[in-house]
């Protein structure tokens, strides 16, 4: 009975923690759908692949979304014409380099800017490397499309042909705002069920896999980083709160291992893996997770050598 209560508490806390940011994410997604035009994106986006990836990694500072809300925003941007490498860069760094997360990291580590700099710098380096490689490996967008989306795309293509001969009237602001809400509600129910499923799996793993079993395995830098990556994935914390958990491990793990926890969790955890699988093809998700794991591990070992 106690175990079930613990499972229920962890599950509900994850849902309550994530819902505000999912709502924020789908609202931003709705605004992107209605107000952000493909022509504006084309003018804004650098033509150079490396600069486009760098731009994607940096633009996340303007979007206060955690990993729960970043997937629908990224999917909408990709459908609007943002290159895959730039979209992946944004998706990986957005939950880490936004001001809310960086400030919470600063507070959690005793008003120390060092860990803030390590976290932001390592996140950008990992995301930049992953986004460039993914851009080469997947020249075609690996998005999943439901039957309804395919029908909507076909209908949109027909309307585009008709609009070449008839100039459609511009909708009113009220009508546009209603469209934003309509898209946001649709997006919320689309991603919400995967959030609930992911949170339940994460709660089960936290409840039935003792943390102590993992902690005693972190005896050297490599295994310590792997353990912290595993903890980040299974605990599935919101990026606004994970720094406070990481700081509680300071007496147990090195700076390098802590950096692995702080970077990997917001990029890949159980909740957003489920949401990624709902939005992207399975092969893409597997490659993305493998690359993020590899570069996060390498980055944590470098940080461990530099900062102890």
C-alpha positions in Angstrom: 0.0 0.0 0.0 2.8 2.4 0.9 4.5 1.7 -2.5 1.3 2.5 -4.4 0.9 5.7 -2.4 4.5 6.6 -3.2 3.9 5.8 -6.9 0.8 8.0 -6.9 2.5 10.9 -5.2 5.5 10.9 -7.7 3.2 10.5 -10.7 0.9 13.4 -9.7 3.8 15.7 -8.8 5.3 15.1 -12.2 2.0 15.9 -13.9 1.3 19.0 -11.8 4.9 20.2 -12.4 4.7 19.6 -16.2 1.2 20.8 -17.1 1.9 24.6 -16.8 4.8 24.3 -19.2 2.9 22.1 -21.6 0.2 24.7 -21.7 2.7 27.4 -22.3 4.3 25.3 -25.1 1.1 24.6 -26.9 0.1 28.3 -26.7 3.4 29.3 -28.2 2.9 26.6 -30.8 -0.5 28.1 -31.7 0.9 31.6 -32.1 3.6 30.2 -34.3 1.0 28.4 -36.5 -1.1 31.5 -36.9 1.2 34.5 -36.8 4.6 33.2 -38.0 4.8 33.0 -41.7 7.0 30.8 -43.8 8.4 33.8 -45.6 9.5 35.4 -42.4 11.2 32.2 -41.2 13.0 31.9 -44.6 14.3 35.5 -44.2 15.3 35.0 -40.6 17.1 31.6 -40.9 20.8 31.6 -42.0 21.5 29.7 -45.2 24.7 28.2 -43.9 24.1 24.9 -42.1 26.5 25.5 -39.2 25.1 29.1 -38.7 21.5 27.7 -38.8 22.3 25.1 -36.1 24.0 27.8 -34.0 21.0 30.1 -34.4 18.7 27.3 -33.4 20.8 26.5 -30.3 20.7 30.2 -29.2 17.1 31.1 -29.9 16.0 28.9 -27.0 16.9 31.7 -24.6 13.8 33.5 -25.7 11.4 30.6 -25.1 10.8 29.8 -21.4 9.7 26.2 -22.2 10.8 23.0 -20.5 11.3 19.7 -22.2 7.6 18.9 -21.7 6.5 21.8 -23.9 9.4 22.0 -26.3 8.4 19.1 -28.6 5.1 20.7 -29.9 6.9 24.0 -30.4 9.6 22.3 -32.4 7.2 20.2 -34.5 5.3 23.4 -35.4 8.5 25.2 -36.4 9.6 22.3 -38.6 6.2 22.3 -40.3 6.6 26.0 -40.9 9.9 25.4 -42.8 12.6 25.6 -40.1 15.5 23.3 -41.1 15.8 20.1 -39.1 19.2 20.9 -37.8 18.1 24.3 -36.5 14.9 22.8 -35.0 16.9 20.0 -33.2 19.3 22.6 -31.8 16.4 24.6 -30.5 14.7 21.6 -29.1 17.8 20.4 -27.2 18.9 23.8 -25.8 15.6 25.5 -25.2 14.8 23.7 -21.9 18.3 24.5 -20.5 19.5 28.0 -21.6 16.2 29.9 -21.0 16.6 32.5 -18.2 14.2 30.6 -15.7 16.3 27.5 -15.8 19.7 29.3 -15.6 18.5 31.3 -12.6 17.2 28.2 -10.8 20.6 26.6 -11.4 22.3 29.7 -10.0 20.1 29.5 -6.8 20.4 25.8 -6.4 24.2 25.8 -6.4 24.5 28.5 -3.8 24.6 31.6 -6.0 27.5 30.2 -8.0 27.8 31.1 -11.7 30.3 28.4 -12.4 27.8 25.6 -12.7 25.4 27.9 -14.7 28.2 28.5 -17.2 29.2 24.8 -17.4 25.5 23.8 -17.9 24.8 26.4 -20.6 28.1 25.9 -22.4 28.0 22.1 -22.4 24.3 22.1 -23.5 25.1 24.4 -26.5 28.2 22.3 -27.5 26.2 19.0 -27.3 23.2 20.4 -29.1 25.3 22.0 -31.9 27.2 18.7 -32.5 24.0 16.6 -32.5 22.0 19.0 -34.7 24.7 19.2 -37.4 25.0 15.4 -37.6 21.3 14.9 -37.6 20.9 17.4 -40.4 23.2 15.3 -42.6 21.7 12.0 -41.6 18.1 13.0 -42.2 17.7 15.2 -45.4 14.0 14.6 -45.3 11.9 15.7 -42.2 11.3 12.6 -40.1 7.9 13.8 -38.8 5.1 11.4 -38.2 1.8 12.4 -39.8 -1.6 11.1 -38.9 -4.3 10.5 -41.4 -6.0 13.7 -40.3 -2.8 15.6 -40.8 -2.3 14.2 -44.2 -5.9 15.1 -45.2 -5.3 18.6 -43.8 -2.1 19.0 -45.8 -3.9 17.9 -49.0 -6.7 20.4 -48.3 -4.1 23.1 -47.7 -2.5 22.3 -51.0 -5.8 22.7 -52.8 -6.5 26.0 -51.1 -3.0 27.2 -52.0 -3.8 26.5 -55.7 -7.1 28.4 -55.4 -5.4 31.3 -53.6 -3.1 31.8 -56.6 -6.2 33.1 -58.5 -8.2 34.5 -55.7 -6.7 36.9 -53.1 -8.2 35.7 -49.7 -9.4 38.3 -47.2 -7.2 38.8 -44.2 -8.9 37.4 -41.1 -9.6 39.7 -38.1 -7.4 39.7 -35.0 -10.3 38.1 -33.0 -10.6 35.3 -35.6 -6.8 34.8 -35.5 -6.8 34.6 -31.7 -9.6 32.0 -31.8 -7.5 30.0 -34.2 -4.6 30.2 -31.8 -6.7 28.8 -29.0 -8.2 26.1 -31.3 -4.7 24.9 -32.4 -3.5 25.0 -28.8 -6.3 22.9 -27.5 -5.8 20.4 -30.3 -2.0 20.3 -29.6 -2.6 19.9 -25.9 -4.7 16.8 -26.2 -2.3 15.5 -28.8 0.7 15.6 -26.6 -1.0 15.4 -23.2 -1.7 11.6 -23.4 1.9 10.9 -24.0 3.0 13.2 -21.1 0.7 11.1 -18.8 2.1 7.8 -20.1 5.7 9.0 -19.8 5.1 10.4 -16.3 3.6 7.1 -15.2 6.5 5.0 -16.5 9.0 7.4 -14.9 7.1 7.2 -11.5 7.2 3.4 -11.7 11.0 3.4 -12.3 11.6 5.8 -9.4 9.4 3.8 -7.1 10.7 0.3 -7.9 14.4 0.9 -8.8 16.2 1.9 -5.6 18.4 5.0 -6.1 21.0 3.6 -3.7 21.6 0.7 -6.2 22.7 3.1 -8.8 24.7 5.5 -6.6 27.2 2.9 -5.3 28.2 2.1 -8.9 29.6 5.6 -9.6 33.1 4.9 -8.4 35.0 6.4 -11.4 34.3 9.3 -13.8 32.9 7.2 -16.6 30.5 5.1 -14.6 29.6 8.1 -12.5 28.5 10.1 -15.6 26.6 7.1 -16.9 24.8 6.7 -13.6 23.8 10.4 -13.6 22.6 10.1 -17.2 20.5 7.1 -16.1 19.1 9.0 -13.2 18.3 12.0 -15.3 16.4 9.8 -17.8 14.5 7.8 -15.2 13.7 10.7 -12.8 12.3 12.8 -15.7 12.4 16.0 -13.7 11.3 19.4 -15.1 14.3 21.5 -16.1 13.2 24.3 -13.8 13.6 22.0 -10.8 16.3 19.5 -11.6 19.2 21.7 -10.5 18.0 21.4 -6.9 18.1 17.6 -7.1 21.5 17.8 -8.8 22.9 20.0 -6.0 21.9 17.4 -3.4 24.4 15.0 -5.1 27.4 17.4 -4.8 29.0 15.4 -1.9 28.6 12.1 -3.9 29.5 13.0 -7.5 32.0 15.1 -9.3 31.3 18.3 -11.3 31.6 16.3 -14.5 28.9 13.8 -13.4 26.6 16.6 -12.2 26.9 18.3 -15.6 25.8 15.1 -17.3 22.7 15.1 -15.1 21.9 18.7 -15.7 22.4 18.5 -19.5 21.0 15.1 -20.4 17.7 15.2 -18.4 16.2 18.3 -20.1 17.3 16.9 -23.5 16.2 13.3 -23.1 14.0 11.7 -20.4 11.1 9.2 -20.3 8.4 11.9 -20.7 9.8 13.6 -23.8 11.0 10.3 -25.3 7.3 9.2 -25.4 6.4 12.6 -26.9 9.2 12.4 -29.4 8.0 9.0 -30.6 4.6 10.5 -31.1 5.9 13.3 -33.3 9.0 11.8 -35.0 9.8 8.5 -36.7 11.3 5.8 -34.5 14.7 5.7 -36.4 15.2 9.4 -35.9 14.4 9.2 -32.1 16.8 6.3 -31.6 19.6 8.2 -33.5 18.9 11.4 -31.6 19.0 9.6 -28.2 22.2 7.8 -29.1 24.0 11.0 -30.2 22.8 13.0 -27.2 24.0 10.2 -24.9 27.4 10.0 -26.6 28.1 13.7 -26.7 26.8 14.3 -23.1 29.0 11.6 -21.8 32.1 13.0 -23.7 31.3 16.5 -22.5 30.9 15.4 -18.9 34.3 13.7 -19.0 35.9 16.9 -20.4 34.2 19.0 -17.7 35.5 16.5 -15.1 39.0 16.9 -16.3 38.8 20.7 -16.4 36.8 21.4 -13.2 37.2 18.2 -11.1 
